[in-house]
């Protein structure tokens, strides 16, 4: 646990509700599993577009984020705020992974698509169930060392 406290995440002055990010992860899991289970790229295309919106645009235009916000309010979940920057970085990773899965499925490389999909589901499950942001881990060990030069 001490190692988790040493993680360095990107920082911004913007915040988002933690429950919204966790519900976003749940919807991501469901879309990846639907795409793989039904051998369909449509849920994956929706997820890729949604990750793109959250990563490179305004999250308020994201259908998944909108649905997560509505559910958070409807279920009266707590409104704990967290830093938004790590979630944007994680959305960019999710975009790359979901785009990769979509391209692999369209190219009929289903085993590779399942492998990448399994990794994305694992990462999203950590966020959904335990609030562990794999984006922070990747940022700390793979991105940050290049900026400390």
C-alpha positions as CSV (number, residue, x, y, z in Angstrom):
1,X,0.0,0.0,0.0
2,X,2.9,2.3,0.6
3,X,3.9,2.0,-3.0
4,X,0.4,3.2,-4.1
5,X,0.8,6.4,-2.1
6,X,4.1,7.2,-4.0
7,X,2.3,7.4,-7.3
8,X,2.4,10.7,-9.1
9,X,-0.6,11.6,-11.3
10,X,-1.1,14.5,-13.6
11,X,-2.7,17.4,-11.7
12,X,-5.2,20.1,-12.7
13,X,-7.5,22.5,-11.0
14,X,-10.6,20.8,-12.4
15,X,-12.5,18.2,-10.4
16,X,-15.0,15.4,-11.2
17,X,-17.1,13.2,-8.9
18,X,-15.4,9.9,-8.1
19,X,-18.7,8.0,-8.4
20,X,-19.1,9.3,-12.0
21,X,-15.7,7.9,-13.0
22,X,-16.4,4.6,-11.4
23,X,-19.7,4.3,-13.2
24,X,-17.9,5.3,-16.4
25,X,-15.7,2.4,-15.8
26,X,-18.6,0.0,-15.3
27,X,-20.2,1.1,-18.6
28,X,-16.8,0.7,-20.4
29,X,-16.6,-2.9,-19.0
30,X,-20.1,-3.7,-20.2
31,X,-19.5,-2.3,-23.7
32,X,-16.2,-4.2,-24.1
33,X,-17.8,-7.4,-22.9
34,X,-20.8,-6.9,-25.2
35,X,-18.5,-6.3,-28.2
36,X,-16.5,-9.4,-27.5
37,X,-19.5,-11.6,-26.5
38,X,-21.5,-10.7,-29.6
39,X,-18.5,-10.4,-31.9
40,X,-19.7,-6.9,-32.8
41,X,-17.7,-3.7,-33.3
42,X,-20.7,-1.4,-32.6
43,X,-20.3,-1.3,-28.8
44,X,-16.6,-0.9,-29.3
45,X,-17.1,2.0,-31.8
46,X,-19.4,3.6,-29.3
47,X,-16.8,3.2,-26.5
48,X,-14.0,4.5,-28.7
49,X,-16.0,7.6,-29.6
50,X,-16.9,8.1,-26.0
51,X,-13.4,7.8,-24.8
52,X,-12.3,10.2,-27.5
53,X,-14.9,12.7,-26.3
54,X,-13.8,12.4,-22.6
55,X,-10.1,12.5,-23.5
56,X,-9.9,15.3,-26.1
57,X,-13.1,17.3,-25.8
58,X,-15.6,18.2,-23.1
59,X,-16.8,15.3,-21.0
60,X,-20.3,16.8,-20.9
61,X,-20.7,15.6,-24.5
62,X,-19.9,12.0,-23.6
63,X,-23.0,9.8,-23.5
64,X,-21.5,7.5,-20.9
65,X,-20.4,10.4,-18.7
66,X,-23.9,11.9,-19.0
67,X,-25.5,8.7,-18.1
68,X,-23.1,8.2,-15.1
69,X,-23.9,11.8,-13.9
70,X,-27.7,11.1,-14.1
71,X,-27.3,7.8,-12.3
72,X,-25.2,9.4,-9.6
73,X,-27.9,12.0,-9.0
74,X,-30.8,9.5,-9.3
75,X,-29.2,7.1,-6.8
76,X,-28.1,10.0,-4.5
77,X,-24.5,8.7,-4.4
78,X,-21.9,10.8,-2.5
79,X,-20.3,13.7,-4.3
80,X,-16.7,13.2,-3.4
81,X,-14.6,15.3,-5.8
82,X,-11.3,14.0,-7.2
83,X,-8.8,15.6,-9.6
84,X,-9.9,15.4,-13.2
85,X,-6.4,15.2,-14.9
86,X,-5.6,11.6,-14.0
87,X,-9.0,10.6,-15.4
88,X,-8.3,12.5,-18.7
89,X,-5.0,10.6,-19.0
90,X,-6.8,7.3,-18.3
91,X,-9.5,8.2,-20.9
92,X,-6.7,8.7,-23.4
93,X,-5.3,5.3,-22.6
94,X,-8.9,3.9,-22.9
95,X,-9.2,5.5,-26.2
96,X,-6.1,3.9,-27.6
97,X,-7.0,0.5,-26.2
98,X,-10.6,0.6,-27.4
99,X,-9.5,1.8,-30.9
100,X,-7.0,-1.0,-30.9
101,X,-9.7,-3.5,-30.0
102,X,-12.0,-2.2,-32.7
103,X,-9.2,-2.3,-35.4
104,X,-8.2,-5.8,-34.4
105,X,-11.8,-7.0,-34.5
106,X,-12.4,-5.4,-37.9
107,X,-9.2,-7.1,-39.1
108,X,-10.4,-10.5,-37.8
109,X,-7.6,-10.7,-35.2
110,X,-10.1,-11.8,-32.6
111,X,-7.7,-13.5,-30.2
112,X,-5.6,-10.3,-30.0
113,X,-8.8,-8.2,-29.7
114,X,-9.9,-10.4,-26.8
115,X,-6.5,-10.0,-25.1
116,X,-6.5,-6.2,-25.3
117,X,-10.2,-6.2,-24.3
118,X,-9.3,-8.4,-21.3
119,X,-6.7,-5.9,-20.2
120,X,-9.0,-3.0,-20.6
121,X,-11.7,-4.8,-18.6
122,X,-9.2,-5.5,-15.9
123,X,-8.1,-1.9,-15.7
124,X,-11.7,-0.6,-15.7
125,X,-12.6,-3.2,-13.0
126,X,-9.9,-1.9,-10.8
127,X,-11.3,1.6,-11.2
128,X,-14.9,0.5,-10.7
129,X,-14.5,-1.8,-7.7
130,X,-11.4,-0.4,-5.9
131,X,-11.0,3.1,-7.2
132,X,-7.5,2.2,-8.4
133,X,-6.4,4.3,-11.3
134,X,-4.1,2.3,-13.6
135,X,-3.5,5.5,-15.5
136,X,-1.7,6.9,-12.5
137,X,0.5,3.8,-12.3
138,X,1.3,4.0,-16.1
139,X,1.9,7.8,-15.8
140,X,4.3,7.4,-12.9
141,X,6.4,4.6,-14.3
142,X,6.2,5.1,-18.1
143,X,5.5,8.8,-18.8
144,X,6.9,10.8,-15.9
145,X,10.5,9.5,-16.2
146,X,10.7,11.1,-19.7
147,X,9.8,14.5,-18.2
148,X,12.3,14.4,-15.4
149,X,15.3,14.6,-17.8
